[in-house]
Amino acid sequence: MSDYRIETRCIQSGYTPGNGEPRILPIVQSTTFKYDSAERMGKLFDLEASGDFYTRLGNPTLSAVERKIADLEGGCGALLTSSGQAACFYAIFNICHAGGHVVSSSAIYGGTYNLIGKTLREMGVEVTFVNPNDPEEKLEDAFRANTRLVYAETLANPTLVVCDIEKMARLAHLHQVPLIIDNTFPTPINCRPIEFGADIVVHSTTKYMDGHASSLGGVIVDSGRVDWDNGRFPELSEPDASYHGIVYTRQFGNQAYIAKARTHLMRDLGATASPFNAFLLNLGLETLFLRMERHCRNAETVARFLASDSRISWINYPGLPDSPYQALVQKYMPGGTCGVISFGIRGGREKAVTFMEALKLAAIVTHVADARTCVLHPASTTHRQLSDPELQSAGISPDMIRLSVGIEHVDDIIADIRQALETCSV
Ligand SMILES: *Cc1c(COP(=O)(O)O)cnc(C)c1O
């Protein structure tokens, strides 16, 4: 499908029906698959043959959506997971366990910050958080002999820090480790990190990809470009005793990373996506390019409105011409960024809460990046576990409001914001 434009691939990629088969991707709602011989099934278990035999490890509906997303990101393979958190965890843990070290941008989603900063630390993984805006010479200091990967977000949730993907990839590759990028906010419509040197891309598909706030999900996409035989990744380049000594790089070539995530992590940890959710995700993907266009256009208009209002103390939208990230935006996502805006209201934390409660169309929900406009106060919700210094290093101020601009008519969204501003300034 790679010859077609991304709009066409959003719709057509991943599933091509044969003669007399269903026109749209069927939901194979079955935990298991039948075989005629025990020997054949044994070969599947030993990874000597390919085929679905238990949905935790593979299912035709999941496979089709995995093929589509791999195609959209320009990767060689993908693995769907039950949530974005599971995707982030598996993507890291697949190549970095106790004794390993992660260099992570501090400008990342709160859940991932906890995952890396607490849970992985408890599992024996060392972590250094870095400011992704620091110059290369300074970022260099974070690397150690046991560093196994670099982690960052293309457009950070909720700070909207834009990652200099090429810089981070250069650093990672200098140390012979991959760059893992969470590309949830721009989606492959607006940015394809693999084209700029990222090695592995993860998503919370819960957000724009699903787009309708219907299903949690995540995905890991591998570029297929990492040389796992460089001595740093024995889990991929040396025999796995739990599969009679297979060596992933030898058995699966450039599919080694995804094959291991599936056959080892999914086998043992089991955060499998459901076929029904994958079907819904696929419907979302079919209209992703249309929705992203509208999200971005609406957000630009709303951002300009907020920027011109004296009751707004600061605004951060990378799509605004005076954003400090303009150069990076022009390079990595010239067609648009995302629909998320963060801003503060004069009067700080208290005014922020009053404003949010006065909104009528935009709802207060723990969500972002779906068709309906919504707002959230990160300091008291998604980033609640972080201490004040951690909040600061993650770029979250106590007055920050995260506004996720939906695809409604932009005049209605602005009218709602205007009336809420008026309500809270009296
Ligand atoms: C929401 C989000 C996640 C976590 O995904 P879930 O689907 O909620 O588990 C990870 N990264 C980013 C950037 C997100 O926005």
The ligand as an ORCA input file, in Angstrom:
! r2SCAN-3c Opt
* xyz 0 1
  C      -2.868      8.874     27.046
  C      -1.441      8.739     26.737
  C      -0.726      7.586     27.089
  C      -1.366      6.457     27.853
  O      -2.318      5.829     27.043
  P      -3.623      5.053     27.614
  O      -4.258      4.596     26.361
  O      -4.426      6.033     28.395
  O      -3.117      3.937     28.457
  C       0.601      7.511     26.729
  N       1.215      8.524     26.071
  C       0.554      9.641     25.713
  C       1.275     10.717     24.988
  C      -0.787      9.792     26.021
  O      -1.437     10.919     25.676
*
